[in-house]
Amino acid sequence: MLSSVLSFTPEMAATVTEYCTAVSNDVSKEMKEVWAWTCDSFDDADKMSSPLQGATMKFLAEWQQPKRVLEIGCFTGYSALAWYESTVSTQAEIITLELDPKMIAASRRTFDTYKLNDRVKLMEGPAQESIEKLTGQFDIIFVDANKEGYEGYVKQILDKKLLSPRGFIMCDNGTFDASDGFPANLADIQGIVFARGMTISTEANPELPAKVRPYWTENGKALRNFNNFCKNDSRIDSVLLPLYDGVTLIKWKNGHNFVRLN
C-alpha cells in the first residue's frame, strides 16, 4: 500500500463512512439522541464528532481504562457522554472545558438529561485559564476546540505534566493549509491531514461556500504550526492520521524523564 489515504470522491467517502459505521460497534441510544438533537438544533452541528468517531472514542477509552479524562471543547456534550459510558468500570472523573455560553447551556442540558453530573464536571471560561487551575494527571485528553489554541493548550498540558505516563492526547481537526501550493520537497510537509478536504486548495472542495473558506484556511495555518510543534517537541511522540477531520495522537516519548505530580 503506497498511500495512506484512499482516493475517495465525496460520494464514495459518504458510502464508505456509512458502511464502516454499520459494521462497527454501535453507539448507545442516548448518544444517538444527543447527536440527532444537535443536528436539529444547531446550524454548526458539523463541528460535532460523527457516530463513527464516537464509537472510536468509546473503543479507545474501554481499552485504555482511564481514571481521569479531560476534554477541551464540550460543544453539546456528545463526546463527554461517550467518555462517561465507556468508563463505567473505572468510574473515571471527566472534566470538560467550554467557553461559549450557548454550548455551555447545551452541554448542561445533556448532562442533566442523561444524569452525568456525578462524574462529569464542566469548567466554564477560557481554556487556558481552566487548564492552569487543573492538578493531577489525566489518562485521556481530547482536544476539539478553537484551532488557533491547540499549540498553546497542548504545550500547557505538557509543561504542567497533566498527561499521565501512559496516557494519550487526541486532537481533532488536524488540518493543513496548502493554499500557497504544496512544498516541492516532501520532507518539508511535516504531516498532512486532509480535514474535510477544505483547506488543501480551492479545487479540493469546490462546493465549500466562499464565505467560510477563509475561516477554514486560517484554521489550517494555525494547525500547520501545531503539527510542526508536535513534530519538533523532544518530549513527545505524535502521529497524524487522515481519519474523520484529521486526528493527532500524542504520548510521552519512551524514556522521557517524567516526574509524577500529586
Sequence and secondary structure as in RCSB ss.txt:
>XXXX:A:sequence
MLSSVLSFTPEMAATVTEYCTAVSNDVSKEMKEVWAWTCDSFDDADKMSSPLQGATMKFLAEWQQPKRVLEIGCF
TGYSALAWYESTVSTQAEIITLELDPKMIAASRRTFDTYKLNDRVKLMEGPAQESIEKLTGQFDIIFVDANKEGY
EGYVKQILDKKLLSPRGFIMCDNGTFDASDGFPANLADIQGIVFARGMTISTEANPELPAKVRPYWTENGKALRN
FNNFCKNDSRIDSVLLPLYDGVTLIKWKNGHNFVRLN
>XXXX:A:secstr
   SS    HHHHHHHHHHHHHHS    HHHHHHHHHHHHH TTGGGS  HHHHHHHHHHHHHH  SEEEEE  T
TSHHHHHHHHTTTTTT EEEEEE  HHHHHHHHHHHHHTT TTTEEEEES HHHHHHH  S EEEEEE S GGGH
HHHHHHHHHTT EEEEEEEEEE      TT   SSGGGT     STTTSS GGG TTS TTTHHHHHHHHHHHHH
HHHHHHH TTEEEEEE STT EEEEEE TT       
